[in-house]
Amino acid sequence: MAGNGSLKQKVYRQVFEKIIENKFPLDEFLSEGKLAKMFGVSRAPVREALVELCNEKILRNIPRAGYQIVQLSRKELRDALQLRLILETEAMKLACDRLNPESAGRLQAVKEELREIESREDAGLEEWITSGSHLHLTIGELSGNRLLCEKIRETLGLIRRAMVQIYLDQKYPRRQQPLLHEQILDAMIRGDKEEAVNLLRRDINTLWEILQET
């Protein structure tokens, strides 16, 4: 089972990277058989990877046709960013109020993960997006509100797809967002709730500003 799980993640990364790199035409239907042959694996891990991509609203399953890349409208992107700002601001306040040595340790671990990626020149877009999502989901989990965390997870799925669209022809702002992420973690660890909330707003607004420019 573990082997199949790791294979699913490998296929997921490969499909996701090809979507980011615009290797699949938007009007093309992807099939389990075609992808299994492309990656040299069985259909099972391909199916699991495609289901995960559908759950994140990056793909959609069209019965008897295959899987197609979801194209989000600009309004959907704006709505998702506005909702994310509302949800995550509240989660941040709750997480800061519940800060303890254990949660501070989790935040420190996320910070070390971000620094490890920052130190590598070969770090790809998927790693930056995944590490950023991990940070925001950790904040959601530390809020202690399960329903709030699930809504954040759902919204991040939309934002993840939005980021793919935004950065198809642009370079990910490596120097801006990762720096903000580290500053957010530092503020949380030292218990500065107001600063942490302000930095979080700046982080989310970074994507908002780029959306206005595209």
VENZI-V330109 format. One record per residue. N is the residue number from 0. RES is the residue in three letters. PHI is phi in whole degrees, -180 to 180 (NA if undefined). NEAR is the number of other ideal C-beta (glycine too) atoms within 12 Angstrom. Layout:
BEGIN
n->[N & N]
res->[RES & RES]
phi->[PHI & PHI]
near->[NEAR & NEAR]
END
This chain:
BEGIN
n->[0 & 1 & 2 & 3 & 4 & 5 & 6 & 7 & 8 & 9 & 10 & 11 & 12 & 13 & 14 & 15 & 16 & 17 & 18 & 19 & 20 & 21 & 22 & 23 & 24 & 25 & 26 & 27 & 28 & 29 & 30 & 31 & 32 & 33 & 34 & 35 & 36 & 37 & 38 & 39 & 40 & 41 & 42 & 43 & 44 & 45 & 46 & 47 & 48 & 49 & 50 & 51 & 52 & 53 & 54 & 55 & 56 & 57 & 58 & 59 & 60 & 61 & 62 & 63 & 64 & 65 & 66 & 67 & 68 & 69 & 70 & 71 & 72 & 73 & 74 & 75 & 76 & 77 & 78 & 79 & 80 & 81 & 82 & 83 & 84 & 85 & 86 & 87 & 88 & 89 & 90 & 91 & 92 & 93 & 94 & 95 & 96 & 97 & 98 & 99 & 100 & 101 & 102 & 103 & 104 & 105 & 106 & 107 & 108 & 109 & 110 & 111 & 112 & 113 & 114 & 115 & 116 & 117 & 118 & 119 & 120 & 121 & 122 & 123 & 124 & 125 & 126 & 127 & 128 & 129 & 130 & 131 & 132 & 133 & 134 & 135 & 136 & 137 & 138 & 139 & 140 & 141 & 142 & 143 & 144 & 145 & 146 & 147 & 148 & 149 & 150 & 151 & 152 & 153 & 154 & 155 & 156 & 157 & 158 & 159 & 160 & 161 & 162 & 163 & 164 & 165 & 166 & 167 & 168 & 169 & 170 & 171 & 172 & 173 & 174 & 175 & 176 & 177 & 178 & 179 & 180 & 181 & 182 & 183 & 184 & 185 & 186 & 187 & 188 & 189 & 190 & 191 & 192 & 193 & 194 & 195 & 196 & 197 & 198 & 199 & 200 & 201 & 202 & 203 & 204 & 205 & 206 & 207 & 208 & 209 & 210 & 211 & 212 & 213]
res->[MET & ALA & GLY & ASN & GLY & SER & LEU & LYS & GLN & LYS & VAL & TYR & ARG & GLN & VAL & PHE & GLU & LYS & ILE & ILE & GLU & ASN & LYS & PHE & PRO & LEU & ASP & GLU & PHE & LEU & SER & GLU & GLY & LYS & LEU & ALA & LYS & MET & PHE & GLY & VAL & SER & ARG & ALA & PRO & VAL & ARG & GLU & ALA & LEU & VAL & GLU & LEU & CYS & ASN & GLU & LYS & ILE & LEU & ARG & ASN & ILE & PRO & ARG & ALA & GLY & TYR & GLN & ILE & VAL & GLN & LEU & SER & ARG & LYS & GLU & LEU & ARG & ASP & ALA & LEU & GLN & LEU & ARG & LEU & ILE & LEU & GLU & THR & GLU & ALA & MET & LYS & LEU & ALA & CYS & ASP & ARG & LEU & ASN & PRO & GLU & SER & ALA & GLY & ARG & LEU & GLN & ALA & VAL & LYS & GLU & GLU & LEU & ARG & GLU & ILE & GLU & SER & ARG & GLU & ASP & ALA & GLY & LEU & GLU & GLU & TRP & ILE & THR & SER & GLY & SER & HIS & LEU & HIS & LEU & THR & ILE & GLY & GLU & LEU & SER & GLY & ASN & ARG & LEU & LEU & CYS & GLU & LYS & ILE & ARG & GLU & THR & LEU & GLY & LEU & ILE & ARG & ARG & ALA & MET & VAL & GLN & ILE & TYR & LEU & ASP & GLN & LYS & TYR & PRO & ARG & ARG & GLN & GLN & PRO & LEU & LEU & HIS & GLU & GLN & ILE & LEU & ASP & ALA & MET & ILE & ARG & GLY & ASP & LYS & GLU & GLU & ALA & VAL & ASN & LEU & LEU & ARG & ARG & ASP & ILE & ASN & THR & LEU & TRP & GLU & ILE & LEU & GLN & GLU & THR]
phi->[NA & -63 & -63 & -66 & -64 & -68 & -68 & -60 & -64 & -64 & -65 & -55 & -62 & -65 & -66 & -61 & -63 & -67 & -66 & -59 & -81 & 62 & -83 & -108 & -59 & -63 & -95 & -89 & -96 & -90 & -122 & -59 & -63 & -64 & -70 & -61 & -68 & -61 & -99 & 68 & -132 & -78 & -73 & -59 & -66 & -66 & -59 & -64 & -66 & -66 & -62 & -63 & -66 & -69 & -60 & -88 & 63 & -87 & -123 & -134 & -94 & -104 & -51 & 65 & -122 & 135 & -110 & -128 & -68 & -80 & -104 & -88 & -78 & -62 & -65 & -62 & -65 & -62 & -61 & -65 & -68 & -64 & -65 & -61 & -61 & -65 & -65 & -75 & -63 & -66 & -62 & -62 & -60 & -65 & -63 & -66 & -67 & -100 & -59 & -145 & -56 & -67 & -69 & -63 & -65 & -64 & -65 & -64 & -65 & -64 & -61 & -65 & -64 & -63 & -66 & -65 & -68 & -61 & -76 & -104 & -71 & -90 & -62 & -93 & -58 & -61 & -65 & -65 & -65 & -65 & -67 & -65 & -63 & -61 & -59 & -69 & -70 & -62 & -60 & -60 & -65 & -72 & -67 & 83 & -107 & -62 & -66 & -62 & -63 & -66 & -66 & -64 & -60 & -64 & -67 & -63 & -61 & -67 & -65 & -58 & -66 & -61 & -65 & -60 & -65 & -61 & -100 & -58 & -119 & -133 & -88 & -61 & -73 & -56 & -80 & -93 & -68 & -58 & -64 & -62 & -60 & -67 & -66 & -60 & -64 & -62 & -63 & -66 & -62 & -87 & 81 & -92 & -63 & -61 & -66 & -61 & -65 & -63 & -68 & -62 & -61 & -61 & -63 & -68 & -69 & -59 & -69 & -60 & -64 & -67 & -61 & -67 & -87 & -95]
near->[10 & 8 & 13 & 19 & 16 & 16 & 25 & 29 & 23 & 22 & 34 & 33 & 25 & 30 & 41 & 32 & 25 & 28 & 38 & 31 & 17 & 17 & 18 & 29 & 13 & 19 & 12 & 20 & 23 & 38 & 24 & 27 & 18 & 18 & 36 & 24 & 14 & 19 & 26 & 13 & 27 & 20 & 22 & 20 & 30 & 35 & 29 & 28 & 39 & 38 & 22 & 26 & 37 & 25 & 22 & 33 & 29 & 39 & 38 & 24 & 24 & 18 & 9 & 8 & 13 & 24 & 31 & 25 & 34 & 28 & 21 & 28 & 15 & 17 & 13 & 22 & 31 & 22 & 20 & 35 & 33 & 23 & 25 & 41 & 28 & 21 & 34 & 43 & 32 & 27 & 41 & 42 & 27 & 28 & 40 & 33 & 20 & 24 & 29 & 17 & 12 & 13 & 26 & 24 & 18 & 26 & 36 & 22 & 20 & 34 & 29 & 20 & 28 & 34 & 20 & 16 & 30 & 23 & 14 & 16 & 9 & 10 & 22 & 22 & 31 & 28 & 27 & 32 & 37 & 28 & 33 & 42 & 33 & 28 & 43 & 41 & 32 & 35 & 47 & 33 & 26 & 36 & 31 & 21 & 23 & 15 & 15 & 29 & 26 & 18 & 25 & 39 & 29 & 24 & 34 & 38 & 32 & 34 & 42 & 40 & 35 & 37 & 39 & 38 & 31 & 32 & 28 & 23 & 14 & 18 & 15 & 28 & 23 & 27 & 14 & 22 & 37 & 32 & 21 & 30 & 40 & 30 & 25 & 39 & 43 & 23 & 30 & 41 & 29 & 18 & 20 & 20 & 26 & 17 & 22 & 36 & 27 & 20 & 32 & 40 & 25 & 24 & 36 & 41 & 23 & 31 & 38 & 25 & 17 & 25 & 28 & 14 & 12 & 18]
END
